């Protein structure tokens, strides 16, 4: 089997981990008799996965031209995710005056899964760049 390029590896692992964490999240909610599809959980997983894919794709695309600025671009991507959080999720979560633990987990579980993956693959990409320049 041919080795997959870095973006393909990222997308395959992103889909797998997001589906796995979503399934685990749903299973935990179900086992505790908590509302399963409340708190914008589906939208949260979709938005976080989509933003992670777009951000990594842009970082990968500009890795050669802007290799000294990749860290700043990565942080800008995280900032962009928080903008989406405050536009798409925060108003609903705070509509009752309080953000519950379930609401918090509905956004930050997929956020952390995607952030971990983005960080890992961005580091791998930068290491590949450094090795290829030797």
C-alpha positions as CSV (number, residue, x, y, z in Angstrom):
1,X,0.0,0.0,0.0
2,X,1.5,3.4,-1.0
3,X,2.3,5.8,1.8
4,X,-0.4,8.6,2.1
5,X,0.8,12.2,1.9
6,X,0.5,14.3,5.1
7,X,-2.8,16.1,4.3
8,X,-4.4,12.8,3.4
9,X,-3.1,11.2,6.6
10,X,-4.5,14.2,8.5
11,X,-7.9,14.0,6.9
12,X,-8.3,10.3,7.4
13,X,-7.2,10.5,11.1
14,X,-9.4,13.6,11.6
15,X,-12.5,11.8,10.4
16,X,-11.7,8.7,12.4
17,X,-11.0,10.6,15.7
18,X,-13.9,12.9,15.3
19,X,-16.3,10.0,14.7
20,X,-14.7,8.0,17.5
21,X,-14.9,10.9,20.0
22,X,-18.5,11.8,18.9
23,X,-19.5,8.1,19.4
24,X,-17.9,8.0,22.8
25,X,-19.5,11.3,23.7
26,X,-22.9,10.1,22.7
27,X,-22.4,6.8,24.5
28,X,-21.4,8.6,27.7
29,X,-24.4,10.9,27.5
30,X,-26.7,7.9,26.8
31,X,-25.3,5.9,29.7
32,X,-25.9,8.7,32.1
33,X,-29.4,9.3,30.8
34,X,-28.6,12.8,29.7
35,X,-30.0,14.6,26.6
36,X,-28.0,13.2,23.7
37,X,-28.4,15.7,20.9
38,X,-28.8,18.9,22.9
39,X,-26.3,21.7,23.3
40,X,-25.5,21.9,19.6
41,X,-23.3,18.8,19.8
42,X,-23.6,17.8,16.2
43,X,-22.9,21.4,15.0
44,X,-20.0,21.6,17.3
45,X,-18.3,18.4,16.0
46,X,-19.0,19.5,12.4
47,X,-17.7,23.0,12.8
48,X,-14.6,22.0,14.7
49,X,-13.7,19.3,12.2
50,X,-14.3,21.6,9.2
51,X,-12.3,24.4,10.7
52,X,-9.4,22.0,11.6
53,X,-9.4,20.7,8.1
54,X,-9.4,24.2,6.5
55,X,-6.7,25.5,8.9
56,X,-4.4,22.5,8.4
57,X,-4.9,22.6,4.6
58,X,-4.0,26.3,4.6
59,X,-1.0,25.7,6.8
60,X,0.2,22.9,4.5
61,X,-0.4,24.9,1.4
62,X,1.7,27.9,2.6
63,X,4.3,25.8,4.4
64,X,7.1,26.6,2.0
65,X,6.3,30.3,1.4
66,X,5.6,31.2,5.1
67,X,7.5,28.5,7.0
68,X,8.8,31.1,9.5
69,X,5.3,32.3,10.2
70,X,3.6,28.9,10.6
71,X,3.3,29.2,14.4
72,X,1.6,32.6,14.0
73,X,-0.7,31.2,11.4
74,X,-1.5,28.3,13.7
75,X,-2.4,30.6,16.5
76,X,-4.5,32.7,14.1
77,X,-6.4,29.5,13.3
78,X,-7.1,28.9,17.0
79,X,-8.3,32.5,17.2
80,X,-10.6,31.9,14.3
81,X,-12.1,28.9,16.1
82,X,-12.8,31.1,19.1
83,X,-14.5,33.6,16.9
84,X,-16.7,30.9,15.5
85,X,-17.4,29.7,19.1
86,X,-18.5,33.2,20.2
87,X,-20.6,33.7,17.0
88,X,-22.3,30.2,16.7
89,X,-22.3,28.7,20.1
90,X,-21.9,31.2,23.0
91,X,-25.2,33.0,22.5
92,X,-27.1,29.8,22.7
93,X,-25.1,28.5,25.6
94,X,-25.5,31.7,27.6
95,X,-29.2,32.3,26.7
96,X,-30.3,31.0,30.1
97,X,-27.6,33.0,31.9
98,X,-25.4,30.1,32.6
99,X,-23.1,27.7,30.7
100,X,-23.6,24.2,31.9
101,X,-20.9,21.5,32.0
102,X,-22.8,19.7,29.2
103,X,-22.7,22.8,27.0
104,X,-19.0,23.3,27.8
105,X,-18.2,19.7,26.9
106,X,-20.3,19.8,23.7
107,X,-18.0,22.4,22.3
108,X,-14.6,21.8,24.0
109,X,-14.4,18.0,23.6
110,X,-14.3,18.2,19.7
111,X,-12.2,21.4,20.0
112,X,-9.5,19.6,22.0
113,X,-9.6,16.5,19.7
114,X,-9.1,18.7,16.6
115,X,-6.5,20.9,18.3
116,X,-4.5,17.9,19.4
117,X,-4.5,16.6,15.8
118,X,-3.7,19.9,14.3
119,X,-0.8,20.4,16.7
120,X,0.6,16.9,16.0
121,X,0.4,17.2,12.2
122,X,1.6,20.8,12.1
123,X,4.7,19.7,14.1
124,X,5.2,16.8,11.8
125,X,4.9,19.1,8.8
126,X,7.5,21.5,10.3
127,X,9.8,18.5,11.1
128,X,9.5,17.3,7.5
129,X,10.4,20.8,6.2
130,X,13.4,21.0,8.5
131,X,14.6,17.5,7.3
132,X,14.2,18.4,3.7
133,X,16.2,21.6,4.0
134,X,19.3,19.7,5.4
